[in-house]
Amino acid sequence: MSHTSGPAKSKYVREGKLHIAKSSLYRAILDRIQIHKPRGLLLDVGSHVGGFLLSAREQGFDVAGIE
């Protein structure tokens, strides 16, 4: 998985708080994507700190992201 690293990969995200706060939104977006592409490589352009990428990886995608 590639996404923002270093200082931008904050303790806030490592603890999963951002992921939990937005996980229902991420699941809804991924549900719509999976209608057309159930699995495979997902590129997130503007991935911020990687919360969406974490959700996508949990749903079986190979993920890459860039801020």
C-alpha positions in Angstrom: 0.0 0.0 0.0 1.3 3.4 -0.9 0.1 6.6 0.7 1.3 9.7 2.4 4.1 8.8 4.9 6.3 10.6 7.3 4.9 13.4 9.5 1.6 13.5 7.6 0.9 9.9 8.7 -0.2 11.1 12.1 -0.8 9.3 15.3 -4.5 10.2 14.7 -4.7 7.9 11.7 -2.5 5.2 13.2 -5.0 4.9 16.0 -7.7 4.5 13.5 -9.9 7.4 14.6 -10.1 9.0 11.2 -10.8 5.7 9.6 -13.7 4.9 12.0 -15.2 8.4 11.7 -15.4 8.1 7.9 -15.7 4.4 7.4 -19.5 4.4 6.5 -18.9 7.0 3.8 -15.9 5.1 2.4 -18.0 1.9 2.4 -20.7 3.6 0.4 -18.3 4.9 -2.2 -16.6 1.5 -2.5 -20.0 -0.2 -2.9 -20.6 2.0 -5.9 -17.2 1.3 -7.3 -17.6 -2.4 -6.9 -20.7 -2.4 -9.1 -18.3 -1.8 -12.0 -15.0 -3.2 -10.7 -15.3 -5.7 -7.8 -11.6 -6.0 -7.2 -8.2 -4.9 -8.6 -6.0 -1.9 -8.4 -7.5 1.3 -6.9 -5.6 4.5 -7.2 -6.6 7.3 -4.9 -5.4 10.7 -6.1 -5.5 13.2 -3.2 -5.4 10.4 -0.7 -4.7 12.8 2.3 -3.5 10.4 5.0 -4.9 7.2 3.6 -8.2 6.5 5.3 -10.0 5.6 2.1 -7.1 3.4 1.0 -7.4 1.5 4.3 -11.1 0.8 3.7 -10.5 -0.2 0.1 -7.7 -2.6 1.1 -10.0 -4.2 3.7 -12.6 -4.8 0.9 -10.0 -6.6 -1.2 -8.5 -3.9 -3.5 -4.8 -3.5 -4.2 -4.4 0.1 -3.4 -2.0 3.0 -4.2 -2.4 6.7 -3.3 -0.7 10.0 -3.7 -1.5 13.3 -2.1 
